Amino acid sequence: MLEKRRSKRFPITLKLEISQLFKQDNVKVSNIGEPIEVINISKHGIGFKCKCVLPLDYYFNAKLCIGSEENALFCVVKIIRIEADGVDNIYGCEFVGMAPVFHYIFEEYEQSFKEE
């Protein structure tokens, strides 16, 4: 996927499940139950892959555990990009409304990544 992030991406392995997508005008898509694999993360968003086609410009709620349970982030994620790789669909998403105070979690993760 072409680099379009405002901040550096780091590889990560997280599993999430999207149960509901929504738009700001109260349009909802329910009963998705689609497992997704987060493949990278940055201060501004995540990249993930899954088999199903999800609509652009929709949002979902996510709990991301970065490193440890104490560093769990509850956030809203907006789907902004999609590419197909022949097997999966690869999505680019941005965090919506996350306070900069949480950037320390990403800084700690980046530091631990450099130490490995």
N, C-alpha and C positions, 0 to 999 in steps of 0.2 A: 504494500500500500504506500503510495506517495506520501512523504512527510508533509503534514499540514498543521502540525500542532504548534502552539505558542511556547511550549516548554518540552524539555527532553523526555522522551519515552523510555520506560524501563520494562524489560520483560517481567511477566508475573504469571502465575498459574492460579486462577481463581475459578470457581464454579458458581454460577448464578442461575436462577430460574426466573423467567419473566412470566408473571401470571396475568398482568393487565397492562395495556398501553393506553395512554390518554393524550388528548390535545387540550390546549388552553380553552377551547370553546365547548368543553364538556363532552366531546366525542370520545367514546371509549371502545376499546377492543378487549374483550375478556376471554377467559378460558384458553389462554395460549399454552401455558404449561411447558414452554419450550426451554430445555436446558441450553445454557450458553457457556462458552469457555472464554474467559477474559485472557487475552494474550499479551496485552501491554497496558501500561498506565502512566499518566503524567499528572502534574498539578491541575491540569485543565480538563482531563477526560480519560476515556478508556477506549481500547480497541478490543473487539470480541468477534468470535465466529460462532455460527450456528447453521443448521440445515435449512430452516424456514426463511421465508421472505418477510421481513418486517417493514412497515411503512416509514418513510422518512418524515422528519419533523414531528414525531411522536415522542412521548416521554414515558419513563417508567421509574419506579422507586427501587433503589438498590441499597443493600448493606454490603459494604466492602470491608473485609478484614485484611489489613495490610500489615503483615508481619506477626501481629498478635491480636487477640480479642480486645485488648485495651485500645488498640488503634482502629476500632471499627468505625466506619463512616456511614451514616445514613444520609443518602443524597438522592437528588432527582437527576436523571440522566436523559439527555436529548439525543436522539439518533439523527446524525447530520450527514452521514456518508455511507454508501454501500458499494462493494465490489464483489464479484464472484471469482473464485479461484478454480472452478471446475468441480469442486467437491462441496465446499461450504460457501456461505455468504460471509464476507468480512465487513464489519461495521466500524465506523468511526463515530464516537459519541463525545459530547461535552457535558461537563458538570454544570448544572444550572443553579445559581443562587448559593453556591458554597462560599462561606466566609473565608477570607484569606487566613484567618487564625488557624485553620486546619492544615495549612501548608507545611507545618512542622512534621506532620505524619509522613509526607512525601520526602521531606528532607532527611528524616531518619531512615526511611527505606532506601533512598539514594545512597546514603552513607554506608548502610549495611551491604548494599550491592557492590560498592567500591571495595569494601574490605574482603570480600570473598575471593 
